[in-house]
Amino acid sequence: MITEVNTAQYDALDKKGPMLVEFYSKTCGPCKMLGFVLKDVDKNDPDFRIYQVEFNENKELKDRCGVKGFPTLLFMKDGQEVSRLEGLKQKPVILKEIEKIKA
């Protein structure tokens, strides 16, 4: 399931288990393309949690997570970052990272 969250909503999330957090910008072309890829990833595993955070509207969270550019994907497990991908990535690369954090 893909859900857009702001900083307060992110802080209130149940962080148990694996999840993916995407930092993106509404004006970023690669971010828009990655959005389509993530929708496809979501179809593969609709129970896997994917959260989207708008980069420019959530600067405090962006800084706290050490995100420098967009798009940035944070792969999280039990509230801890396990891995990170920056830039536009294709579905097989993202699925491989998801499988790692679910193992």
C-alpha positions in Angstrom: 0.0 0.0 0.0 1.4 3.4 -1.0 0.5 6.3 1.4 1.7 9.9 1.4 2.7 11.2 4.8 4.0 14.4 6.3 6.5 14.7 9.1 3.9 14.4 11.9 2.2 11.4 10.3 5.6 9.7 9.7 6.5 10.1 13.3 3.2 8.5 14.4 3.7 5.5 12.1 4.0 2.0 13.5 7.6 1.3 12.4 7.6 -2.5 13.2 8.6 -4.7 10.3 9.8 -3.7 6.8 8.8 -0.6 4.9 9.9 1.7 2.2 10.0 5.5 2.5 10.4 7.5 -0.7 11.4 11.2 -0.6 10.3 12.9 -3.8 9.5 16.3 -5.3 6.3 17.1 -7.1 8.3 18.9 -9.8 10.9 16.2 -10.4 10.6 14.2 -13.6 12.6 11.2 -12.3 10.3 11.2 -9.2 7.2 11.1 -11.4 8.7 8.1 -13.3 9.6 6.4 -10.0 6.0 6.9 -8.9 4.9 4.6 -11.7 7.6 2.0 -10.8 6.4 2.0 -7.2 2.8 1.5 -8.2 4.0 -1.6 -10.1 6.0 -2.7 -7.1 2.9 -2.3 -5.0 0.9 -4.5 -7.3 3.5 -7.3 -6.6 3.0 -7.1 -2.8 0.1 -4.9 -1.8 0.7 -5.7 1.9 4.2 -4.2 1.8 4.1 -0.6 3.2 5.4 2.2 1.0 5.3 5.8 2.2 5.9 8.9 0.2 7.3 12.1 1.7 7.3 15.3 -0.3 10.9 16.6 0.0 10.2 20.3 0.0 7.2 20.3 2.4 9.0 18.1 5.0 12.4 19.6 5.4 12.8 18.7 9.1 12.2 15.0 8.3 14.4 15.2 5.2 17.2 16.6 7.3 16.7 14.1 10.1 16.9 11.2 7.6 20.0 12.7 5.9 18.3 12.9 2.5 20.2 15.2 0.2 18.4 14.8 -3.1 15.4 13.3 -4.8 14.2 10.8 -5.4 15.6 8.9 -2.5 14.3 5.5 -1.3 14.9 4.4 2.3 14.5 0.8 3.1 13.5 0.4 6.7 13.1 -2.4 9.2 11.8 -1.9 12.7 12.4 1.8 12.4 16.0 1.5 11.3 17.4 2.3 7.9 18.8 -0.9 6.3 19.7 0.5 2.9 19.2 3.5 0.6 18.9 4.0 -3.1 19.2 7.5 -4.7 17.9 8.5 -8.2 15.5 6.7 -10.5 15.7 2.9 -10.1 13.9 0.2 -11.9 11.5 -2.4 -10.5 14.0 -5.4 -10.2 16.4 -3.3 -8.2 13.7 -2.1 -5.8 12.3 -5.6 -5.4 15.7 -7.0 -4.6 16.1 -4.5 -1.8 12.6 -5.3 -0.5 13.4 -9.0 -0.4 16.6 -8.3 1.6 14.7 -6.4 4.3 11.8 -8.9 4.4 14.2 -11.8 5.0 
